[in-house]
Amino acid sequence: MDPSVLIVYTVPVYGQSGLRNVYEDALRLARQVGSQRTISVITANIGNVFYDQGKYTDARRYYEQALEINRRVDNKGGMASDLGNLANVLQGLGDLSACVSAQEQALQAFRDVGDRRGEAVTLANLGSVLIDRGELIPAKQRYEQAATLLREIGFQKGQTAVLLGLAAILEAQDHLTEARASTLEALALSQKLKDDSDAALSQWQLAHIAFEQGNTSEAEGLARSSAEEFAREKSMANGCSSAALLGRALLAQGKLKEAQTATDSALALCQKGQVKSSRFQAEMVGAAVTFKTGKAARALQILDSLQAEIRQGGFGGYELESRLFMGEIEINSGRVASGHARLEALEKDAQQKSFSLIARKTQLQLKGGSPEF
């Protein structure tokens, strides 16, 4: 029996917890048969299991093994998929430069073999990592290219990811009404496809937009809903992001104790997973909670350490956001001159990089506005 056939029938029977063992049994069988392409597929699938569990270092190891096999047998389609998988892991681990390189190699490989779906998905993935790097204009271009391809081939699930990516860019550019419309379209599509995970991602994005529009109660409800779905899925990275946003919404409403609980949950989830961007969100909110408990110096220490890691990884958007948190805390803890200097520099940088939302919030702080937390 071809081991790849075995996989098809065992996935629904064993579920996620036992799936890796099934793949490993299939891998041993494939090695006996000697089919290199089948070995590469199963190896990549073991990587997928680790990826879904948030164990990115383990996933990377298997993706690299699969890539090496496909290079050896000159399987260009397999190489394209392996490079795309590897790029997603690298993004989670925070190696953004290596991620972009792998995505670009995957993009060319998909084009070489005429895989338009793979090309479209990779363009969307490139948009995602470019957002992490703070490169909004190139990110938008990649998403728009992906959207055109996805419409042509009719791949609706991919369209959901593109709509959410474009919504994130619109939000960062302070086009909140348009961002909400794009997210609602993504939510409707995910509900049509009965994709609970994408629906939860849409709810998280709506919560984020509601928070920025000042609707903190709505943001709280949406963040709770998305967090519950991610908990059911055991998605630690997304669960961390939802819990962090919930903590932020609660803190803005003056619910300090509840905010502390939500933030503690977020930090615990991100410690189990390996996605750096989710941890950045949790630690920034954690610093705000720490400040509200009267520990301004400790909050600034947290942010200072976090900024060093963010800069090292090249996370441009998070670098701007952490500076806003830091400036707000400095101004509201008596370090007015330092806070003003920080925010004045931030406003210029945010405008230059098209992060108009952060620029506007910075202006409000410089004019004496209250911190959002």
N, C-alpha and C positions, 0 to 999 in steps of 0.2 A: 504493500500500500504506500502511495505517496504521502509522506508525513504532512504536507500542506492540506490534504483532504481531512486528515485526522483533526486538525485545528478547527475546521469549519464546524464540526459536530460537537466539539468539547466545550467551546466558549460558553454557550447558554447553560450547559449542564454544571460546570464547575464554578462559574462566577469568577470575580476578580481575585479572591483570596487564593484559590487553588490554580489559577490560570498559569502562573509561572511554572509550577511543577509539570503541568501538561505540556507546555512548550519545551521544557527541558527534556522530557521523555521523547517528544517528537524530534528534538535536535539530535539526541543520541541515535535515533532510528535513521535520520537523514544522513548522519555521518557514516553509518553502516552501508547505506545505499550508495553514498558518494556523490549526491547531487549538490553541487556547490551553490547553485541559485536557490534551491530549497533551504539549504543551511543559512544562507544570507537572510532570507525572508523570516525564518524562525528566530534567528538571532536578533533581527530588528524588532520582532514582536515581543521578545523578552525585554528589550529596551523600552518598548511601549508600556509594558506593565509597570516597570520601575518609574517611568515618566508619570503615569497616571497616579502612582502612589506618592509623587513628590520627591522621589529619590533620584535626583538628577545626576549625581556623580556616577551612580550605577548605570543609569540609562545611557549616559555618555559612553561608557566603556563598551556596551553592547552595540551602540550605533557605530562606533569607530570600527569594531570588529566586522560588522556587516559591510561597511563601506570598503574596508580593505579586501574582503572577499569579492565584492562586485567589481572593484578595480582590477583584481587579478584575472577575472574571467571576462572583463570588458563588457559588463552589463550596465549600459549607460542609464537605462530607466531606473534600475536599482540604485545606482550611484546618486541619481537626482533625489530620490526619496530619502536615502540615507543622509545626504547633505542637508536636506530640509529638516529632518528630525534632529540632526546634530546641531543645527543652527538654533532651533527652538530651545534645546537644552542649554546652549551657551548663553542665550538671552536670559534664561532663568537664573543661571549661575553668575550673571553679571559681567561676562566677557563680551561686551557689545561690539568691539572691533572685530573679534574673531567671528562673532555671530553674523555681522554684515558680510564679511568675506565668504562665509559658508552659504549664506542666502543667495549671494550673487552667483556663486558657482552652481548652486542648485537651479537658479533661474535659467542660466545658460544651458544646463544639462536638460532641463525640461523642454526648452525650446528646440534643442538639437534632436530630441526624439519625438517632437510634435505633440507633447502632452499639454494641452491647453488648460486643463483643470489644474495640473500641477503648476503651470506657469502662473495662473491667476492666484492660486493660494499662496504661492511664494511671494508674489508682488504684495499681497495683503500682509504677509508676515514681515516683509521688509518695511512696510508702512508702520507696523507696530514697533519694531526696534528703533526706527528713526524717531518716533515719538519719544521713546525712552531717552534717546540722545538729545532731545530738544530741538530736532530739525523738522519743524512743522510743515514747511513748504514742500520739501522733498517727500515727506511722508504723505501729504495730501496727493501729490502727483502719483505715487505708487498705488494708493487706494483707488484713485480714479481710473488708472489703467486696469487695475484688477476688476473694478466694477463693470467696465466695458466688456472685458472677456467673460465675466460670469454671466452677464445678461445674454451674451451670444450663445453660450453653451447651456444656459438654463440651470446652473448649479445654485440652488436657492440657499442652502446652508452657508455657502461661502459669502453670499450677499449679506447675510446677517452680520458676519464679522466685519465686512467692509462698512456697513452702515454704522456700527458701533465705533469703528476706528475713526470715521469721518466725524461722528458726534464728539469724540474726545478732542479732536482738533478744533472743531467749532467752539467747544466750551473753552479751551485754552485761549482762543482768539476773542473770547467774550461775546460770542454770538449764541447766547444761551437759548433763545427761542428756537433758532434753527437746529441747535444741538438736541433739544428736546424732541423736535419733530423727527429728526433722523433716528433717535433712540426709540420713539414710539413705533416707527415703521419697522425697526428691527424686532421689537417686542411682538408686534402683530405677526411678523413672518415666522418667528420662532414658535409662537403659539399655534400657528397653522401647521407647522412641521412637527408639532408635539415634542419639541426639543426643550426639556425643562432646564437644562444647563444654560443654553443660550438665553432663555427667558430670564433666568436669574442674573445673568450678566447684564441684560437690558435693564432689569430692576436696579441693579447696582449703579449703572450709568445714570438712570433717572434720579436715583437718590443723590448722586453727586451734583447733578444739575440743580435739583431742588434746593440743596444746601447752599449752592452759590447764589440762588435767587432769593435766599432768605427764608425759605419754607422749611425750617428745621424739623418741624413735627412730621411733615410729609417725608422728609429725608430719613427720619428715624424709622418710620413704618416700612419704607421700601428697603432700607438697609437690613432691618430685621428679617424681612421676607427672603431676601437673597441669601442672608447668612444661614437661615434654616435649610434652604435647598442645598447649599454647598456643604452643610454638615451631613445631610442625607447622602450626598455623593462622596463624602470623605475627601473633598477637594480642599486641601490645607491652604494653598496659596490664595485662592479666591475667597475662602472662608476668612482668612486673615485680613484681606482687603475690606470685606464687608463688615467685619467686627471693628476694624479701625475707623471706618466711616461712621458706623453706629456710635462709637465712642465720641467722635467729633460732633455729631449731631446732638447727642445728649449733653455734652459739655457746653455747647452753644445755648442750650436751654437752661443752664444752671443746675443740671442734674449730675453733680460731681461724683457721687457715690456710684451711680449706675454707669457713668462714663468710665470710671476706674475699672469696674468689673468688665465692661466690654473691651477696654484697652488691654487689660491683663489677658483676656481670652485671645485677642489678636496676637499679642506677643508670644503666647504659648503655641499658637498654631504656626506662626512663622518660624519658631525654633524647631518644630518638627519637619517643616518643609525646607526647601532650599532656594526659593525665589526671592532674589534680593529686593526687587521693586516693591513687593508686598511688605517686606520687613521695613523698608524705608517709610512707607505710609504709617505703619504701626508705631514706629519709634518717634516719628514727628508728633503724632497725636499723644503718645506717651509723655513726651516732653511738655506738651501743653497741659496735660493733666498734672504733671509734677509741678509745673509753675502755679497752677490754681490751688495746689495744696500748700503753697507758701514756700516752695523750694526753688526760687528763681535761679540761684547759682547752679544747682544740680541740673535744672532744665537746660541751661545754656551749655553745660558740659556735655550733656547728651547730644545736643544739636551740633556742637563743635566737632565731636568725634564722628558723628554721622556725616557731616559735610565732607570731612576728609575722605571717607570711604566713597561717598557719592562722586566726588571730583575724580578720584582715582579710577572709578569705573566709567566715567564719561556720561553719567546720567544727567544730561543738561536740564531737563524739566524739573526733576526732583531737586537739583541744586538750587534753582531759582526759588522753589517753594520752601525749602529749608531755610533759605536766607530771609524769607518773609516771616516765617515763624520766629526766627532768631531776633529780627528787628523789632517785632511786636513785643516780644518778651523783654527785650532791653529797654524799650521806651516805657513800658508799664511796670518796670521794676526799678525805675530811677536812673537808668543808664541812658539818659535822653540823648546826649550828644553822640554817643556811639551808635545808638539805634537809628538816629536820623541819618548819620553818615552812611550806615549800611543800606538803609532803604533808598536813599537818593541814588546810590550806585546801582541798586537793584532795579529801580524804575527804568533807568537808561538801558540796562542789559535786557530787561524783559521786553521793552518796546522794540529793541533792535532784533530780537529773536521771534517777534510776533506773538509773544505771550501777553496779550492785551489784558486778560483777566487779572493776572498777577500785577501788571502795571497799574491797573485801576485800583486794586485793593491796596497797593503800596501808596498811591496818591492819597487815598482816604486816611491811611495811618499818618502820613506826613502832615495832613490837615487836622490831626487831633481826633480821628475817629477811634471808636472802641475796638479792641481786638475781637476777632470773630469767636475766640474762645474765652 
